[in-house]
């Protein structure tokens, strides 16, 4: 590491320290120390830049090659001196005073990361394992989102969020969970809400998918490592049609979200919203619903629309589409098209149709997702209605109770919106909901949890075991032992994460254990529902929930794959023993 690298790294470290000092309680001594620190960082920047210019053999060529850095430094200096003049000499804080340290830290991060050759080697190693690439991409987006949410203009109080609050919100948005420690509708400005919307969209599809989609749109070819990463993220073994699949996924996402936003816009306009507000609210809730994020621009989520079937049914439809995966949607569309063609053939048999359309068989994955998801929605609807029709929904009419129970059943496994108050739910209802939140949505979707696919594999294995069948079967197809093993691995990992998180939360929070278990399950399942304890969590409790949200969004297989060595330990076979079971 050269001398100038060490100077830049020191400046970056001091810049981060200054960022935390700005969030501390104001005092004259702290303000004076902060001014000294800021001027010290500026001196380090000039020391590094001037030193490199003097050290270069051809200074004019150096200036021509590094003119963006020099221009940035000059612009930053002007902005920095203006903000210091306003705060020290005029004693009036500048309205753009927050911009100088924000730009400085971004510049330092880019400069440090761009100079260190060892970091290139690190990212090269990470890119060789798709699971690690996915984890690093999510971590970087979360960190960048937290830094943006910390700037004063992102909040309505003009001071910005603390680092833990910003990190919690960014993690919840990128991991499409919906748990909040500050009120999204009240505590965030338009900039903050737009940042959350962008983080939800990026988190719903993944930063790597966005990056590769841009590369494809610019007609750039994907390398083999890029194709391996995309194949891993899409859970597709065939890499020949990845570009087409990636393009279809992104365009379909934007199309579905656009259609949902249009329907919501019509309703919001009818409710008296202005065109601008209706557009933003419609886009925000459409993206949040399709990405199964659960963020809402209302302090009570969607409780104020508990009697509005238009809003609730549109949101429920978006949640359902986002929670079943694009592969299932594509297969269902093809299957329904073939089924409809066969139906019209039978109706119009004598009208000149010579050949009957060949019926398409629904894939095993689609059959499992559709069957289990439908059964869970029906069971959730019946359970919520029976448990709360005389409780939290007692003040509603019969039709409104049915609508509320259906909507809550749809959102229960993944989305996190609520149209009924969770403050008055019975303990039995909370315990009933935990199973659905733990299950989650479909593999390959934006939902969390252990996934309905895993539940189908585990249930089919238990059924085959009880019937003494040789093969585990779903529909007319068998399930490989490798798939069943992965399903049980996911189940064990999920149980360990939820109960371990609940145990640690019981040590940091003074709350009933059922509420803590509900919170931990909601975080791991990236559901976003809360029994009302999220804003009151302590700092250690918030950090635990952040870890659970992160693990739930990435999934057990991604985390375990990233942690593994990736090389086989040998192909030795051992003699079979005799282990007593039961």
N, C-alpha and C positions, 0 to 999 in steps of 0.2 A: 504494500500500500504506500503510495507516494505521500510526500509532505502535503500536497494540495488536497489529496483525498482525505487525509486526516483532518485538515482544516474544514472542509465541507461537511464531513461527518459530525464534527464538533458543533458547527453552526446549526445543523439539523437537530441535534440533540438539545441544544439551547432553545431552539425555536419551539420544540415540543414542550419544554419546561415553561417557556413563556406563555404558551397556550393554556396550560393548566393554571398558571398564576393569574391569568386574566379572569378565570372562573372562580377564583377565591374571593373571600370577603374583602371588600375594598377598605384600604387604610392608607394614610399618607406615606408610611414607610414602604408598604408594598408597591404603591404607585411609583415612588422614586426608584425602588429596586428594579421595577419593570422597565422604566425608561433607560436605566443604565444597561440592562440586559439587551434591550432592543438595539441600542447604539453599538453595543459590543458585537452583536450578530452582524450588523451592517458593516462594521470594521473588518470582521472576518471575511465577509463576502468580497470586499474590495481587496483585502490582502491576497486572497486566493486568485482573483482575476488579474490583478496587476502583476503578481508574481509569475503567473503563467505567461503573461505577455512578455515580460522581461526575459524569461527563460527561453522563449521560442527563438529560433534562429532567424526566421523571416516574420517579423511582427505584422507586416501588412497582410501577408497571407493568413496569419492567425486571425486577424480582425475580420477578414473576408469570410473565413470559414465559420467563425463563432459569432457573427454579427447578431443573430437572434438573442444569444445570451447577453451580449453587451447592451443591446437595446432594451432588453427586459430589465437589466440591472439599473439602467438610467431611468426608465419609467418608474420602477419600484422606488428608487431613491427620491424622486420628485413627490410621489404619493406619500412616502414615509415621512419626509420632512414637512409636508403640508399638515399631516395628521398630528405630528409632534408640535408643530407651531401652534395649532389650534388648542391642543390640550395643555401645553406648558405656558405659552406666552399669553394667549387669549383666555385660557382657562375655560374653554367651551369645547367639549368633546365633538369631534367632527362626525357627521352622519356617515361618512365612509371610512371612518377610522378602523373598523373591523376588517376592511378589505386588504389593507397593507399586510398584516401578519398572515392572513389566509393565503394571499398570493405568494408571499415569501416562503411559507412552508411547502406549498405545492411546487414551487421552483426548486427548492432544496431537495425535495423527494425525487423529482425527475433528474436532477443533476447527479445526486448520489447514486441512484439506481442506474443511471446511464454510464457512469464512469467505472464502476467496479466490475472487473472482468469475472470475478468469482461468482457474482450474482448471475451472470449469463450461464455459467456452468451449472449453477443451482437450478435455474429454470429449465435448462436443457435436460437435467436429470428428472425434474418433475414431469416434463412433457412426455417422457418415455412411459409413464404410468398414468393412464387416463383418470383413474380415481383420484390420484394426487392432484392432477391438473384441475379437476372439478372442485376439489376442496379449496385449493389456493385461490381459484377464481372467485368463489363465494366469499372467502375471507377478505379479499381485496375490495370487492364491491361493498361489503358491509362496512369496512373501515372508511372507505371514501364517502359512503352515505352518511356515516356518523359525523365525519368532519364537516360536511355540508350542513347537517341539521344543527350543528353547534354554533354556526354563525348567527349573530343577532337578527338579521332580517328574516331568518327562517321561522322565528317564533313571534308571537304577538306581544310578548313582554319586553321586547327590544334588547334583551340580555343574552338570549340564547340558552340552550339546554346544557346541563352538565354532561360530562363525557359518558357516564353510565346511562343516563336517560337517553342520550343520542344513540349510544351503542345498542341499547335495548330496542329502541324504535326501529333503527336500521336493520337489526337482525330479524325482528318480527316482520318487517316489510319484505326483505330479501328472501326469508324463509317462508313467506306467504302464510303467516300464522294469524296475526291480528290481535295478539295480546298487547296492551298499551299501559304505560305508566303515566302518560300525560294524555289529555283529551285531544284527539286529532282535530275535532271540529272547533275547539276553542283556543287551544294553546299554540297552534301552528298557523302561520300566515299563508298566503297563497303560494309563496315560494316553498315553504315547508311542505305543504300538501302536495304540490306538484313534484317535489323531490320524492316523497313517499310513493306517489303514483308511479314514477319512473322506476324506483327500486322494486315495487311490486311486479311491474312488467318484466324487468330484467330477471328477478328471482323466479318468476313463473316459468320462463323459458330457459333461463340460464345464460350467463354472460358469454359462455363459450359458443352456444348456439347462435347468439346475436353476432358474435365476431365472425363465425364461419359463414353466416348468411350474408354479411356485408362482403366478405371475400368472394362469395359466389356471385353476388350482384355485380361486383366489379370485374367479373370474368377472370378471377384468379383461381388457379388450380390448388386443390388441397393436397398437402403432402400426405404420406402414409401415416405419420403420427397424428395428423389432424383427422384423418379418416378413422383411425382407431378411437380417438377421443369422441368423435361424433357417434360412431357405432356404439360405444359404451353408453353414452348419454341417452341414445334413442332405444337401447336394448335391442338392436338389430344385428344379426350375425352376417347378413348379406351386405357387403359394402359397395356393391355395384350401383345401387340406386340411391346412395346417401344424399347426393346433391338435390335430387328431385324430392326426396322425402323431407329434407331440411327446408327447402323452398315451400313445399306444401304446408308444413307445420306452421311456419311463420306467417304465411299469407292467410291460412285458415284461421289462425289466432286473431289476426287483425280484422279479418272479415266477420267472425263471430262477435268479437267485442264491438265492432262498429254497428252491427245489427242490433245488439243489445243496447248500446248507447242510444241509438235512434229511437227504440221503443221507450226507453226511460226518458229521453228528451221530450217526447210527445206528452208523457204523463206529467213530468215536472212543469212543462209549459202550461198544461191545463190547470195545474195547482197554483198558477200565478207567478212562477219564477220568471225572471228576465231571461233573455236569450243567452247572455253570457254565463250567468249562474247556472241555468238549466243545462247548458252544454258541458260545463266543467263537472257538475254533479253527475250527469249522465255518464260521461266518460270515466270518471273516477269509480263509480259503483259498478259499472260494467266490467272494467278491468279487474277490480277487486273481487268481483263475483266469479268471473271466469278463471282467474288465477287462484281461486279458493283462498283469498287472503283474509277476508272478513273485516277489513278496515272500512269504516263508514264516516261520512261527514256530518253525523248526528251524534250527540252525546249519549243518546239512548240506543245506539245502533239503529235498528229499524222498528223499534217498538211503536213509534208514532205512525207507522204504516200497517199496524196489525189488522186494520179493517180495509186495507187497500189490496185487493187481489191482483191488480195490474202490476204493481211494484213487486209484490212478493213472488208471484208466479214467474215473472221475467227473471228475477234474480235467482230463483230456484232452478229455472231452466239453464241459466248460464253456469251455475254451480255444478249441475249434473253433467253438462258437456265437458267442463274443465276437469271433472273428477273421474272420467272413465278412460282417458288417454286417447290420443289421435289414432292409434292403431285400431282400437275398438270402434271408434267413430267411422273410420274408413271401411272396416269390415261390415259393420251394421248397415251402412249406406249401400254397399254392394249387395248384401244379402236381401235387404228390403227391396231394392230395385229388381232383383231376379224374382223375388216372391211376387211382387206386383205384376211383373211381366207374365208370369205363369197364371196368375189370376185372370188377367185380361185375355189371355189365350183361351182359357176355358169359357169365358163369357162370350168371346167373339170367334168361336171355333168355326162357324160357318161363314165368316166374312173374308175368306181368302188367306188366312194365315196357314201356311203349309207346314212349318216346323215349329215344334213346341220349344220355348226357351229352356235351356238346361238349368235346372235348379242348382243354386250355389249352397254348399254346406257351410254352416257357421263354424268358424274356427273354435278350437277348444278354449282358447284364452277369452275370446269374445263371449262364448257361452257361459264360462265361469263368471266373468265380470258382470254380465247382464243378469244372470240368475241370482248371484249372491247380493249384488247391489239392490235389485228389486226386492228381494226378501228382507234385507236390512231396512230399506225405506218403509216397507209395510209394517215390519215389527216395531220400528221406531215410532211410526205414526200411532199405532195402537197403544204402545206403552206410554208415550207422552200424554195422549188423550185420557187414557184410563187413570193415570196417576195424578193428573193436574186439572181435569175438567171441573173438579170442585175445589181446586186450589188456586194456582196462579192464573188460570183461565176462567175462574168462576164468574167474572163480570162480563164475559163475552156471550154473544148469541151462539147457537149451535153451529151455524155455518162458519162463524168466525173461529170457533174452537177447532173445527175440522181444518180450516185453513192454517191456523197457527200450529197445530200439531203436525201437519204435513210439511210446512216450511221448516219447522225445527228439526224434523226427522231428516230432511234433505241436508240441512246445514250442519247437522250434528257430527257427522263423520269427518268433516274436512274444512268447512268454510268459516264458521265462527260468527256469522250474523245471528242476531236473535230478535224475534218479534214479540216475545213474552219476557216479562221481568224474571231474571234469575235470582234476584234477592229473596224471593219468597218460595223458591222451589223446595220440595221435601227432600230429606236425605235419601229416601228411596229413589227419587227421580235422579238425583245427582249420581248415585251409585249405578243406576240403570244406564245413564248416559256414558259412563266411563268405558263400558265395553265397546260402544259404537265409536267413540273417539279413538280408542286404542286400535281399532280395526282400520280406519281410514278409508281411502279411495282405492283406485286401481293403480297397478304398476305402470310406470311411464307417464303418469299424469302429474298434475301439480299438487296432488294431495299427499299427506304424510301417513303416519301409522304403519302397521305391519302389512297393509294392503289386503284387499279382498281376494286377490289371487293366492296369497299365502294361506288365507283362511280356507279357501276352497281346496287347496292341496292338502292341508292338515285334516280337514273334515273328511275328504275322500279317503285318505289313508286310514283314518280311524274306522270309517265305514267298512273298508276292505278288510281291515284286521278283524273286526267283529264278525263279518260274514265269512272269514277264513278264505278270502279270495287271494289268488296268487299275485295279481297286479292291482296297483292303485289306478282307479279309473274315474275320469270326468267325462260324462257323455259317452260317446262311442270310441273314445281314445284313452289310452293309458297314459299315466304320468310317470316320468322317469324317476328313479330313486334319487338322482342328483337334485332334481327340483324339489322333491319332498324334503330332502336333507336341508336344503337352503331355506325352505319355509320354516322348519323347526328351528334353525339357527336364528332366523329373523325374529321368531316368537320369543326365544330365550333372551336375545339381545334386548328386545323391546321391554320384556318384563323386568329385566335387570336395570334398564335405564329408568323406567317409571318408578319402580319401588325403591331403587337407590336414590333417585332424585327426591322422592317423597320423604325418605328417611332423613336426608340431609336438610331438606326444607323444614322438617319438624324440629331440627336442632337450631335453626336460625330464626324461625318464625314462631310466634305464639298464637297459633290458629288451630282449629279442630283438624284432626288428621284427614278426615274425609275431604275437606276443602283443599288441603295440600295435595292429596292424591288426585283430586279433580284438576288442580292447576298443573301438576306435573304431567298428567296424561294429555291434557289439552296442549301443552307445549310440545311434547314429543310427537303427538299426532298432528302438529301444526294446525290445530283447529281454531284456537283463539277465543273459545268460550271461557268465561271466568265466573267464579262464585262471588266476585266482588273484592278479592283480596290483592289483585295485581298492583294497583297503585300504592298500596301500603307495604309492599315488600321491602325488606332491608336491602342494603347493597349486596351482601353475600347471596341473599335470596334471588335478587335480580340476575346476578351473574350465573347462578345455577339454572335459572329458567332460560337464560341466553344459551347455555350449553345444550339444554334439552331441545330447544327449538332448532339449533344448528344440527344436532344429531338426527332429529326427526326429519328435517328437510332433505338431508343428504342420503339418509337411509343406512341401515346397518351394513348392507353389502358393500356400499361405497367406502365406508369408514374402515371396515375390516380388510377390504382389498388394499386400500391405501396403506394400512399398517403392516400388511404382510410383506415378506421378503420377495415374493413373486417368483421364486425359483423352487422347483420340486426338491424335496428332501431325499429322494430316492424312490425306487419302485420295489422295495423289499416286501415280501409277503411272509407273514408270521403264522405259525400253526394255530389252529383254532382252539380256544380254551373253553371252559365250562363255567359260566357266570350265572349264579342264581338270581332270578328276577321275580319280584312279587312276594 
